[in-house]
Amino acid sequence: MRTDLPVTLDERGRVRFTAMLYVPKSETSNDYKVQINVRTTGGKPSAQVVSMRWMKAD
């Protein structure tokens, strides 16, 4: 697994990153590509998870 993958934020407020879910007391972990949309509504920031896709480890 690569640990140097960046968190990206584009001009439309889309945040993309890779997250790892580690299972305690196990030798396994799962990697996911995540996209979150960030916006301001009524002066308050909000975020919505748009996608979370499992990906194979490198």
All heavy atoms as TSV, in Angstrom:
chain	resi	resn	atom	element	x	y	z
A	1	MET	N	N	0.832	-1.177	0.000
A	1	MET	CA	C	0.000	0.000	0.000
A	1	MET	C	C	0.879	1.245	0.000
A	1	MET	O	O	1.884	1.301	0.686
A	1	MET	CB	C	-0.896	0.019	1.243
A	1	MET	CG	C	-1.790	1.239	1.267
A	1	MET	SD	S	-2.829	1.302	2.707
A	1	MET	CE	C	-1.737	2.101	3.830
A	2	ARG	N	N	0.484	2.258	-0.749
A	2	ARG	CA	C	1.231	3.518	-0.800
A	2	ARG	C	C	0.733	4.440	0.298
A	2	ARG	O	O	-0.454	4.584	0.502
A	2	ARG	CB	C	1.029	4.172	-2.149
A	2	ARG	CG	C	1.707	3.420	-3.264
A	2	ARG	CD	C	1.607	4.144	-4.553
A	2	ARG	NE	N	2.050	5.527	-4.384
A	2	ARG	CZ	C	1.980	6.432	-5.326
A	2	ARG	NH1	N	1.494	6.132	-6.500
A	2	ARG	NH2	N	2.390	7.664	-5.109
A	3	THR	N	N	1.648	5.053	0.998
A	3	THR	CA	C	1.268	5.989	2.057
A	3	THR	C	C	1.476	7.433	1.649
A	3	THR	O	O	1.188	8.330	2.418
A	3	THR	CB	C	2.083	5.709	3.339
A	3	THR	OG1	O	3.469	5.834	3.026
A	3	THR	CG2	C	1.780	4.330	3.889
A	4	ASP	N	N	1.962	7.662	0.413
A	4	ASP	CA	C	2.249	9.021	-0.031
A	4	ASP	C	C	1.166	9.603	-0.940
A	4	ASP	O	O	1.387	10.611	-1.598
A	4	ASP	CB	C	3.600	9.076	-0.735
A	4	ASP	CG	C	3.645	8.197	-1.978
A	4	ASP	OD1	O	2.770	7.311	-2.120
A	4	ASP	OD2	O	4.541	8.388	-2.797
A	5	LEU	N	N	-0.003	8.969	-0.998
A	5	LEU	CA	C	-1.076	9.490	-1.832
A	5	LEU	C	C	-1.644	10.759	-1.210
A	5	LEU	O	O	-1.922	10.804	-0.015
A	5	LEU	CB	C	-2.174	8.440	-2.004
A	5	LEU	CG	C	-1.758	7.172	-2.737
A	5	LEU	CD1	C	-2.886	6.153	-2.709
A	5	LEU	CD2	C	-1.368	7.483	-4.167
A	6	PRO	N	N	-1.854	11.797	-2.021
A	6	PRO	CA	C	-2.305	13.081	-1.463
A	6	PRO	C	C	-3.807	13.153	-1.240
A	6	PRO	O	O	-4.578	12.394	-1.817
A	6	PRO	CB	C	-1.896	14.064	-2.553
A	6	PRO	CG	C	-2.029	13.270	-3.818
A	6	PRO	CD	C	-1.584	11.868	-3.438
A	7	VAL	N	N	-4.186	14.101	-0.417
A	7	VAL	CA	C	-5.576	14.518	-0.304
A	7	VAL	C	C	-5.720	15.652	-1.306
A	7	VAL	O	O	-4.923	16.581	-1.312
A	7	VAL	CB	C	-5.902	15.016	1.118
A	7	VAL	CG1	C	-7.305	15.593	1.169
A	7	VAL	CG2	C	-5.741	13.894	2.126
A	8	THR	N	N	-6.721	15.571	-2.180
A	8	THR	CA	C	-6.910	16.627	-3.168
A	8	THR	C	C	-8.226	17.346	-2.925
A	8	THR	O	O	-9.204	16.743	-2.493
A	8	THR	CB	C	-6.881	16.083	-4.610
A	8	THR	OG1	O	-7.951	15.158	-4.787
A	8	THR	CG2	C	-5.555	15.411	-4.921
A	9	LEU	N	N	-8.237	18.637	-3.208
A	9	LEU	CA	C	-9.429	19.476	-3.104
A	9	LEU	C	C	-9.476	20.312	-4.375
A	9	LEU	O	O	-8.545	21.059	-4.663
A	9	LEU	CB	C	-9.356	20.385	-1.877
A	9	LEU	CG	C	-10.435	21.454	-1.757
A	9	LEU	CD1	C	-11.820	20.822	-1.608
A	9	LEU	CD2	C	-10.126	22.373	-0.579
A	10	ASP	N	N	-10.551	20.175	-5.162
A	10	ASP	CA	C	-10.633	20.963	-6.386
A	10	ASP	C	C	-11.521	22.193	-6.185
A	10	ASP	O	O	-12.078	22.402	-5.101
A	10	ASP	CB	C	-11.081	20.108	-7.580
A	10	ASP	CG	C	-12.517	19.613	-7.487
A	10	ASP	OD1	O	-13.318	20.156	-6.697
A	10	ASP	OD2	O	-12.851	18.672	-8.224
A	11	GLU	N	N	-11.632	23.004	-7.233
A	11	GLU	CA	C	-12.367	24.276	-7.138
A	11	GLU	C	C	-13.868	24.085	-6.929
A	11	GLU	O	O	-14.561	25.025	-6.542
A	11	GLU	CB	C	-12.110	25.133	-8.392
A	11	GLU	CG	C	-12.677	24.567	-9.676
A	11	GLU	CD	C	-11.799	23.506	-10.334
A	11	GLU	OE1	O	-10.669	23.265	-9.904
A	11	GLU	OE2	O	-12.286	22.900	-11.309
A	12	ARG	N	N	-14.380	22.896	-7.147
A	12	ARG	CA	C	-15.808	22.621	-6.935
A	12	ARG	C	C	-16.095	22.080	-5.537
A	12	ARG	O	O	-17.225	21.736	-5.227
A	12	ARG	CB	C	-16.305	21.653	-7.992
A	12	ARG	CG	C	-16.231	22.270	-9.399
A	12	ARG	CD	C	-16.681	21.329	-10.468
A	12	ARG	NE	N	-18.093	21.040	-10.318
A	12	ARG	CZ	C	-18.721	20.067	-10.965
A	12	ARG	NH1	N	-18.058	19.301	-11.803
A	12	ARG	NH2	N	-20.005	19.853	-10.781
A	13	GLY	N	N	-15.072	21.979	-4.698
A	13	GLY	CA	C	-15.253	21.514	-3.322
A	13	GLY	C	C	-15.229	20.005	-3.166
A	13	GLY	O	O	-15.684	19.479	-2.153
A	14	ARG	N	N	-14.680	19.302	-4.134
A	14	ARG	CA	C	-14.586	17.840	-4.051
A	14	ARG	C	C	-13.265	17.451	-3.402
A	14	ARG	O	O	-12.199	17.800	-3.908
A	14	ARG	CB	C	-14.690	17.221	-5.436
A	14	ARG	CG	C	-16.061	17.420	-6.070
A	14	ARG	CD	C	-16.122	16.793	-7.427
A	14	ARG	NE	N	-15.220	17.523	-8.334
A	14	ARG	CZ	C	-15.354	17.567	-9.629
A	14	ARG	NH1	N	-16.322	16.905	-10.226
A	14	ARG	NH2	N	-14.509	18.258	-10.376
A	15	VAL	N	N	-13.354	16.738	-2.313
A	15	VAL	CA	C	-12.181	16.245	-1.600
A	15	VAL	C	C	-12.041	14.762	-1.931
A	15	VAL	O	O	-13.005	14.006	-1.812
A	15	VAL	CB	C	-12.325	16.430	-0.073
A	15	VAL	CG1	C	-11.110	15.900	0.659
A	15	VAL	CG2	C	-12.593	17.879	0.283
A	16	ARG	N	N	-10.843	14.353	-2.344
A	16	ARG	CA	C	-10.589	12.948	-2.666
A	16	ARG	C	C	-9.357	12.481	-1.912
A	16	ARG	O	O	-8.359	13.192	-1.849
A	16	ARG	CB	C	-10.378	12.779	-4.165
A	16	ARG	CG	C	-11.628	13.055	-4.968
A	16	ARG	CD	C	-11.373	12.794	-6.447
A	16	ARG	NE	N	-12.583	12.986	-7.203
A	16	ARG	CZ	C	-12.771	13.956	-8.086
A	16	ARG	NH1	N	-11.816	14.827	-8.325
A	16	ARG	NH2	N	-13.903	14.055	-8.739
A	17	PHE	N	N	-9.447	11.268	-1.371
A	17	PHE	CA	C	-8.321	10.696	-0.629
A	17	PHE	C	C	-8.495	9.193	-0.522
A	17	PHE	O	O	-9.557	8.653	-0.830
A	17	PHE	CB	C	-8.188	11.332	0.762
A	17	PHE	CG	C	-9.413	11.182	1.623
A	17	PHE	CD1	C	-9.542	10.118	2.492
A	17	PHE	CD2	C	-10.437	12.123	1.558
A	17	PHE	CE1	C	-10.674	9.979	3.286
A	17	PHE	CE2	C	-11.566	12.002	2.354
A	17	PHE	CZ	C	-11.684	10.925	3.222
A	18	THR	N	N	-7.451	8.528	-0.074
A	18	THR	CA	C	-7.482	7.094	0.182
A	18	THR	C	C	-7.469	6.875	1.686
A	18	THR	O	O	-6.712	7.516	2.406
A	18	THR	CB	C	-6.261	6.403	-0.454
A	18	THR	OG1	O	-6.268	6.671	-1.855
A	18	THR	CG2	C	-6.299	4.910	-0.235
A	19	ALA	N	N	-8.353	5.982	2.156
A	19	ALA	CA	C	-8.438	5.678	3.583
A	19	ALA	C	C	-8.221	4.180	3.791
A	19	ALA	O	O	-8.593	3.370	2.945
A	19	ALA	CB	C	-9.802	6.082	4.135
A	20	MET	N	N	-7.618	3.832	4.915
A	20	MET	CA	C	-7.397	2.437	5.244
A	20	MET	C	C	-8.195	2.089	6.498
A	20	MET	O	O	-8.182	2.832	7.476
A	20	MET	CB	C	-5.921	2.166	5.525
A	20	MET	CG	C	-5.667	0.704	5.870
A	20	MET	SD	S	-3.968	0.343	6.346
A	20	MET	CE	C	-3.875	1.118	7.934
A	21	LEU	N	N	-8.906	0.970	6.449
A	21	LEU	CA	C	-9.640	0.453	7.596
A	21	LEU	C	C	-8.898	-0.777	8.079
A	21	LEU	O	O	-8.778	-1.768	7.355
A	21	LEU	CB	C	-11.073	0.089	7.207
A	21	LEU	CG	C	-11.897	-0.609	8.278
A	21	LEU	CD1	C	-12.142	0.338	9.451
A	21	LEU	CD2	C	-13.202	-1.091	7.693
A	22	TYR	N	N	-8.356	-0.700	9.293
A	22	TYR	CA	C	-7.603	-1.810	9.869
A	22	TYR	C	C	-8.512	-2.594	10.793
A	22	TYR	O	O	-9.236	-2.014	11.597
A	22	TYR	CB	C	-6.395	-1.277	10.631
A	22	TYR	CG	C	-5.624	-2.355	11.346
A	22	TYR	CD1	C	-4.821	-3.243	10.639
A	22	TYR	CD2	C	-5.707	-2.505	12.714
A	22	TYR	CE1	C	-4.117	-4.240	11.281
A	22	TYR	CE2	C	-4.999	-3.497	13.373
A	22	TYR	CZ	C	-4.219	-4.366	12.649
A	22	TYR	OH	O	-3.536	-5.352	13.283
A	23	VAL	N	N	-8.491	-3.915	10.679
A	23	VAL	CA	C	-9.295	-4.780	11.523
A	23	VAL	C	C	-8.440	-5.210	12.710
A	23	VAL	O	O	-7.451	-5.929	12.542
A	23	VAL	CB	C	-9.783	-6.018	10.740
A	23	VAL	CG1	C	-10.640	-6.912	11.624
A	23	VAL	CG2	C	-10.540	-5.592	9.489
A	24	PRO	N	N	-8.793	-4.773	13.951
A	24	PRO	CA	C	-8.000	-5.143	15.123
A	24	PRO	C	C	-7.922	-6.664	15.300
A	24	PRO	O	O	-8.856	-7.388	14.961
A	24	PRO	CB	C	-8.749	-4.507	16.289
A	24	PRO	CG	C	-9.556	-3.413	15.680
A	24	PRO	CD	C	-9.903	-3.895	14.299
A	25	LYS	N	N	-6.809	-7.113	15.838
A	25	LYS	CA	C	-6.547	-8.531	16.092
A	25	LYS	C	C	-6.610	-9.362	14.815
A	25	LYS	O	O	-6.952	-10.522	14.836
A	25	LYS	CB	C	-7.516	-9.090	17.132
A	25	LYS	CG	C	-7.394	-8.416	18.484
A	25	LYS	CD	C	-8.325	-9.018	19.490
A	25	LYS	CE	C	-8.181	-8.288	20.814
A	25	LYS	NZ	N	-9.078	-8.802	21.821
A	26	SER	N	N	-6.308	-8.738	13.716
A	26	SER	CA	C	-6.317	-9.424	12.427
A	26	SER	C	C	-5.130	-8.911	11.614
A	26	SER	O	O	-4.586	-7.861	11.885
A	26	SER	CB	C	-7.623	-9.129	11.688
A	26	SER	OG	O	-7.592	-9.653	10.387
A	27	GLU	N	N	-4.764	-9.626	10.618
A	27	GLU	CA	C	-3.668	-9.209	9.752
A	27	GLU	C	C	-4.187	-8.486	8.509
A	27	GLU	O	O	-3.429	-8.185	7.611
A	27	GLU	CB	C	-2.839	-10.430	9.331
A	27	GLU	CG	C	-2.147	-11.118	10.481
A	27	GLU	CD	C	-1.104	-10.227	11.162
A	27	GLU	OE1	O	-0.400	-9.494	10.448
A	27	GLU	OE2	O	-1.022	-10.267	12.390
A	28	THR	N	N	-5.477	-8.216	8.459
A	28	THR	CA	C	-6.047	-7.638	7.247
A	28	THR	C	C	-6.396	-6.161	7.427
A	28	THR	O	O	-6.628	-5.684	8.531
A	28	THR	CB	C	-7.331	-8.386	6.833
A	28	THR	OG1	O	-8.299	-8.256	7.869
A	28	THR	CG2	C	-7.054	-9.851	6.577
A	29	SER	N	N	-6.412	-5.493	6.300
A	29	SER	CA	C	-6.891	-4.115	6.247
A	29	SER	C	C	-7.563	-3.920	4.894
A	29	SER	O	O	-7.316	-4.671	3.956
A	29	SER	CB	C	-5.752	-3.118	6.434
A	29	SER	OG	O	-4.850	-3.202	5.354
A	30	ASN	N	N	-8.431	-2.946	4.809
A	30	ASN	CA	C	-9.136	-2.637	3.575
A	30	ASN	C	C	-8.845	-1.196	3.195
A	30	ASN	O	O	-8.867	-0.310	4.047
A	30	ASN	CB	C	-10.638	-2.843	3.746
A	30	ASN	CG	C	-10.993	-4.280	4.051
A	30	ASN	OD1	O	-10.632	-5.178	3.317
A	30	ASN	ND2	N	-11.686	-4.504	5.151
A	31	ASP	N	N	-8.583	-0.973	1.914
A	31	ASP	CA	C	-8.310	0.371	1.409
A	31	ASP	C	C	-9.498	0.854	0.595
A	31	ASP	O	O	-10.099	0.079	-0.166
A	31	ASP	CB	C	-7.052	0.364	0.539
A	31	ASP	CG	C	-5.822	-0.033	1.326
A	31	ASP	OD1	O	-5.713	0.377	2.493
A	31	ASP	OD2	O	-4.964	-0.745	0.781
A	32	TYR	N	N	-9.829	2.127	0.746
A	32	TYR	CA	C	-10.973	2.713	0.057
A	32	TYR	C	C	-10.586	4.039	-0.578
A	32	TYR	O	O	-9.832	4.815	0.002
A	32	TYR	CB	C	-12.124	2.977	1.035
A	32	TYR	CG	C	-12.672	1.726	1.650
A	32	TYR	CD1	C	-12.157	1.239	2.843
A	32	TYR	CD2	C	-13.697	1.030	1.040
A	32	TYR	CE1	C	-12.653	0.086	3.411
A	32	TYR	CE2	C	-14.201	-0.134	1.605
A	32	TYR	CZ	C	-13.677	-0.599	2.787
A	32	TYR	OH	O	-14.166	-1.742	3.352
A	33	LYS	N	N	-11.131	4.310	-1.765
A	33	LYS	CA	C	-11.045	5.632	-2.374
A	33	LYS	C	C	-12.304	6.369	-1.954
A	33	LYS	O	O	-13.417	5.872	-2.157
A	33	LYS	CB	C	-10.980	5.536	-3.897
A	33	LYS	CG	C	-9.652	5.118	-4.420
A	33	LYS	CD	C	-9.608	5.252	-5.923
A	33	LYS	CE	C	-8.190	4.994	-6.400
A	33	LYS	NZ	N	-8.054	5.265	-7.823
A	34	VAL	N	N	-12.132	7.550	-1.372
A	34	VAL	CA	C	-13.255	8.299	-0.812
A	34	VAL	C	C	-13.369	9.646	-1.509
A	34	VAL	O	O	-12.357	10.300	-1.768
A	34	VAL	CB	C	-13.060	8.513	0.712
A	34	VAL	CG1	C	-14.231	9.266	1.318
A	34	VAL	CG2	C	-12.850	7.177	1.423
A	35	GLN	N	N	-14.613	10.052	-1.797
A	35	GLN	CA	C	-14.873	11.400	-2.299
A	35	GLN	C	C	-15.933	12.038	-1.421
A	35	GLN	O	O	-16.969	11.443	-1.148
A	35	GLN	CB	C	-15.357	11.410	-3.743
A	35	GLN	CG	C	-15.650	12.826	-4.224
A	35	GLN	CD	C	-16.140	12.886	-5.649
A	35	GLN	OE1	O	-15.786	12.058	-6.471
A	35	GLN	NE2	N	-16.962	13.871	-5.941
A	36	ILE	N	N	-15.642	13.255	-0.979
A	36	ILE	CA	C	-16.554	14.036	-0.142
A	36	ILE	C	C	-16.742	15.390	-0.815
A	36	ILE	O	O	-15.772	16.006	-1.251
A	36	ILE	CB	C	-15.976	14.224	1.276
A	36	ILE	CG1	C	-15.823	12.870	1.955
A	36	ILE	CG2	C	-16.842	15.161	2.096
A	36	ILE	CD1	C	-15.125	12.916	3.287
A	37	ASN	N	N	-17.982	15.850	-0.894
A	37	ASN	CA	C	-18.260	17.188	-1.407
A	37	ASN	C	C	-18.445	18.138	-0.237
A	37	ASN	O	O	-19.233	17.869	0.670
A	37	ASN	CB	C	-19.509	17.201	-2.284
A	37	ASN	CG	C	-19.279	16.544	-3.628
A	37	ASN	OD1	O	-18.150	16.222	-3.985
A	37	ASN	ND2	N	-20.336	16.348	-4.372
A	38	VAL	N	N	-17.706	19.241	-0.253
A	38	VAL	CA	C	-17.763	20.250	0.805
A	38	VAL	C	C	-18.404	21.501	0.213
A	38	VAL	O	O	-18.066	21.913	-0.892
A	38	VAL	CB	C	-16.347	20.582	1.337
A	38	VAL	CG1	C	-16.405	21.659	2.396
A	38	VAL	CG2	C	-15.679	19.330	1.869
A	39	ARG	N	N	-19.332	22.100	0.957
A	39	ARG	CA	C	-19.972	23.331	0.494
A	39	ARG	C	C	-20.448	24.149	1.684
A	39	ARG	O	O	-20.445	23.677	2.821
A	39	ARG	CB	C	-21.124	23.018	-0.444
A	39	ARG	CG	C	-22.243	22.256	0.235
A	39	ARG	CD	C	-23.372	22.027	-0.716
A	39	ARG	NE	N	-24.359	21.186	-0.051
A	39	ARG	CZ	C	-25.083	20.280	-0.643
A	39	ARG	NH1	N	-24.949	20.090	-1.934
A	39	ARG	NH2	N	-25.949	19.571	0.025
A	40	THR	N	N	-20.855	25.356	1.403
A	40	THR	CA	C	-21.402	26.237	2.417
A	40	THR	C	C	-22.857	26.503	2.076
A	40	THR	O	O	-23.175	26.921	0.961
A	40	THR	CB	C	-20.634	27.567	2.479
A	40	THR	OG1	O	-19.262	27.278	2.730
A	40	THR	CG2	C	-21.155	28.464	3.576
A	41	THR	N	N	-23.741	26.237	3.030
A	41	THR	CA	C	-25.162	26.480	2.844
A	41	THR	C	C	-25.651	27.364	3.980
A	41	THR	O	O	-25.524	26.995	5.147
A	41	THR	CB	C	-25.959	25.150	2.838
A	41	THR	OG1	O	-25.403	24.286	1.857
A	41	THR	CG2	C	-27.429	25.384	2.544
A	42	GLY	N	N	-26.166	28.531	3.642
A	42	GLY	CA	C	-26.644	29.442	4.676
A	42	GLY	C	C	-25.543	29.901	5.608
A	42	GLY	O	O	-25.786	30.138	6.784
A	43	GLY	N	N	-24.326	29.988	5.098
A	43	GLY	CA	C	-23.194	30.419	5.908
A	43	GLY	C	C	-22.583	29.337	6.773
A	43	GLY	O	O	-21.648	29.592	7.523
A	44	LYS	N	N	-23.103	28.115	6.683
A	44	LYS	CA	C	-22.579	27.010	7.488
A	44	LYS	C	C	-21.931	25.972	6.572
A	44	LYS	O	O	-22.521	25.571	5.572
A	44	LYS	CB	C	-23.703	26.343	8.277
A	44	LYS	CG	C	-24.334	27.234	9.306
A	44	LYS	CD	C	-25.406	26.492	10.059
A	44	LYS	CE	C	-26.044	27.409	11.099
A	44	LYS	NZ	N	-27.095	26.700	11.834
A	45	PRO	N	N	-20.725	25.527	6.930
A	45	PRO	CA	C	-20.078	24.497	6.111
A	45	PRO	C	C	-20.748	23.140	6.316
A	45	PRO	O	O	-21.237	22.827	7.403
A	45	PRO	CB	C	-18.638	24.475	6.624
A	45	PRO	CG	C	-18.722	25.012	8.009
A	45	PRO	CD	C	-19.884	25.971	8.027
A	46	SER	N	N	-20.794	22.361	5.260
A	46	SER	CA	C	-21.328	20.999	5.352
A	46	SER	C	C	-20.525	20.105	4.419
A	46	SER	O	O	-19.858	20.573	3.503
A	46	SER	CB	C	-22.807	20.958	4.983
A	46	SER	OG	O	-23.008	21.300	3.636
A	47	ALA	N	N	-20.601	18.812	4.653
A	47	ALA	CA	C	-19.897	17.841	3.828
A	47	ALA	C	C	-20.806	16.646	3.596
A	47	ALA	O	O	-21.603	16.280	4.462
A	47	ALA	CB	C	-18.611	17.395	4.506
A	48	GLN	N	N	-20.682	16.056	2.417
A	48	GLN	CA	C	-21.477	14.888	2.065
A	48	GLN	C	C	-20.556	13.841	1.453
A	48	GLN	O	O	-19.794	14.147	0.523
A	48	GLN	CB	C	-22.557	15.267	1.053
A	48	GLN	CG	C	-23.372	14.099	0.587
A	48	GLN	CD	C	-24.374	14.499	-0.493
A	48	GLN	OE1	O	-24.231	15.531	-1.138
A	48	GLN	NE2	N	-25.375	13.680	-0.681
A	49	VAL	N	N	-20.619	12.613	1.961
A	49	VAL	CA	C	-19.846	11.520	1.369
A	49	VAL	C	C	-20.541	11.129	0.074
A	49	VAL	O	O	-21.710	10.754	0.071
A	49	VAL	CB	C	-19.751	10.310	2.324
A	49	VAL	CG1	C	-19.021	9.159	1.645
A	49	VAL	CG2	C	-19.054	10.697	3.613
A	50	VAL	N	N	-19.827	11.262	-1.042
A	50	VAL	CA	C	-20.371	10.975	-2.355
A	50	VAL	C	C	-20.082	9.530	-2.759
A	50	VAL	O	O	-20.941	8.829	-3.285
A	50	VAL	CB	C	-19.808	11.939	-3.413
A	50	VAL	CG1	C	-20.290	11.598	-4.800
A	50	VAL	CG2	C	-20.179	13.372	-3.046
A	51	SER	N	N	-18.860	9.075	-2.511
A	51	SER	CA	C	-18.531	7.694	-2.843
A	51	SER	C	C	-17.424	7.190	-1.927
A	51	SER	O	O	-16.612	7.929	-1.418
A	51	SER	CB	C	-18.091	7.562	-4.302
A	51	SER	OG	O	-16.868	8.220	-4.512
A	52	MET	N	N	-17.470	5.867	-1.747
A	52	MET	CA	C	-16.459	5.163	-0.957
A	52	MET	C	C	-16.306	3.802	-1.621
A	52	MET	O	O	-17.171	2.945	-1.485
A	52	MET	CB	C	-16.921	5.030	0.484
A	52	MET	CG	C	-15.896	4.526	1.412
A	52	MET	SD	S	-16.462	4.796	3.100
A	52	MET	CE	C	-15.526	3.552	3.904
A	53	ARG	N	N	-15.223	3.638	-2.373
A	53	ARG	CA	C	-15.027	2.433	-3.174
A	53	ARG	C	C	-13.833	1.642	-2.683
A	53	ARG	O	O	-12.762	2.193	-2.476
A	53	ARG	CB	C	-14.814	2.804	-4.629
A	53	ARG	CG	C	-16.013	3.473	-5.222
A	53	ARG	CD	C	-15.811	3.767	-6.669
A	53	ARG	NE	N	-16.953	4.510	-7.156
A	53	ARG	CZ	C	-16.921	5.314	-8.189
A	53	ARG	NH1	N	-15.808	5.486	-8.840
A	53	ARG	NH2	N	-18.004	5.952	-8.562
A	54	TRP	N	N	-14.035	0.336	-2.529
A	54	TRP	CA	C	-12.964	-0.567	-2.137
A	54	TRP	C	C	-11.954	-0.642	-3.269
A	54	TRP	O	O	-12.306	-0.648	-4.440
A	54	TRP	CB	C	-13.541	-1.950	-1.851
A	54	TRP	CG	C	-12.499	-2.955	-1.502
A	54	TRP	CD1	C	-11.854	-3.084	-0.310
A	54	TRP	CD2	C	-11.966	-3.965	-2.362
A	54	TRP	NE1	N	-10.947	-4.126	-0.370
A	54	TRP	CE2	C	-10.998	-4.686	-1.622
A	54	TRP	CE3	C	-12.202	-4.336	-3.663
A	54	TRP	CZ2	C	-10.284	-5.731	-2.151
A	54	TRP	CZ3	C	-11.486	-5.390	-4.207
A	54	TRP	CH2	C	-10.539	-6.076	-3.444
A	55	MET	N	N	-10.683	-0.657	-2.915
A	55	MET	CA	C	-9.640	-0.793	-3.922
A	55	MET	C	C	-8.649	-1.861	-3.494
A	55	MET	O	O	-8.456	-2.108	-2.311
A	55	MET	CB	C	-8.916	0.539	-4.156
A	55	MET	CG	C	-8.273	1.140	-2.930
A	55	MET	SD	S	-7.537	2.736	-3.235
A	55	MET	CE	C	-5.872	2.252	-3.617
A	56	LYS	N	N	-8.086	-2.511	-4.475
A	56	LYS	CA	C	-7.084	-3.547	-4.212
A	56	LYS	C	C	-5.804	-2.896	-3.712
A	56	LYS	O	O	-5.415	-1.842	-4.188
A	56	LYS	CB	C	-6.788	-4.342	-5.471
A	56	LYS	CG	C	-7.949	-5.170	-5.924
A	56	LYS	CD	C	-7.574	-5.946	-7.172
A	56	LYS	CE	C	-8.771	-6.737	-7.654
A	56	LYS	NZ	N	-8.454	-7.507	-8.858
A	57	ALA	N	N	-5.156	-3.543	-2.762
A	57	ALA	CA	C	-3.870	-3.051	-2.265
A	57	ALA	C	C	-2.812	-3.260	-3.332
A	57	ALA	O	O	-2.837	-4.231	-4.082
A	57	ALA	CB	C	-3.490	-3.787	-0.985
A	58	ASP	N	N	-1.862	-2.315	-3.404
A	58	ASP	CA	C	-0.771	-2.413	-4.399
A	58	ASP	C	C	0.228	-3.465	-4.011
A	58	ASP	O	O	0.524	-3.747	-2.938
A	58	ASP	CB	C	-0.061	-1.075	-4.539
A	58	ASP	CG	C	-0.954	-0.032	-5.195
A	58	ASP	OD1	O	-1.931	-0.422	-5.846
A	58	ASP	OD2	O	-0.640	1.161	-5.052
